[in-house]
Amino acid sequence: MVEPGAFEGFLPLQQSPAYAAAVAFCGARARWLEGDAGPVLAVERGRLRLISRMAGLGRNAQRRLAHWPGLTMVTPETQVKGFGLVPLVTPMHHAIWRLGPDLRAGMARNWRGHLKQAERTGLQVRHGERGTLDALIQAELRQRTARRYRALPQGFTRGLPEGALRIWQWRHGGEVEAAMCFVVHGLSASYHLSWGSDAARAAGVHGLMLTRAAEALWAEGVHWLDLGSVDSERAPGLARFKLGTGAALKRLGSTCLVLP
């Protein structure tokens, strides 16, 4: 059970200037509106307004933001119910990792064991650069096509501010065989994109790279790392991997059509 206030200070990517820049690059309109507790980022395409992952946005405020000549859909950070809110999508769960000086203390025993095994083999992961990101984008696109899952378009990644990106890589035989991309937004960061070859998976690179990236993020002052959605039914292995870090499960609110 997650205690109230456990995620205090956490900022979702969807409410950050980095996200605004990326959606604008993709051709959407990013607009900052006035909410109960400060600015709210809304993404507009045509006559559809989307507000995602906003904390502290009550029912009345949501309905006020729906006063415009179009439809408004909101996915709040916590559940909000009441007249004028029509649920469309059931709540999702995200794995939020609170970073600190001793990340291993909260890791699951098996997760920590795999990490130690990878370290004993002498694996080295390093910071990547723009060329690494290009390779990662293309490899992840082939991966999503093969596995038939949906994700944000390539343009979104390319539209993220370069200064917000943290890229990691593992090279084997002179080629990039695994890579990860993180986005920093304030005191929080988000695990954005990753790929690993068969050789990388066999060597246990993924866990080592995630740990090194988290350690580096903490060293630069990041307190929270959003590891993304968790679906224990459709992707149980991925869910175990994310939660094995010691991340806490955060339940978002239902996605609702908001009536003005």
Secondary structure, 3 states (H helix, E strand, C coil): CCCCCCCCCCCCHHHCHHHHHHHHHCCCEEEEEEECCEEEEEEEECCEEEEEEECCCCHHHHHHHCCCCCEEEEEECCCCCCCCEEEEECCCEEEEEECCCCHHHHCCHHHHHHHHHHHHCCCCCEECCHHHHHHHHHHHHHHHHHHCCCCCCHHHHHHCCHHHEEEEEEEECCEEEEEEEEEEECCEEEEEEEEECHHHHHHCHHHHHHHHHHHHHHHCCCCEEEEEECCCCCCHHHHHHHHCCCCEEEECCCEEEECC
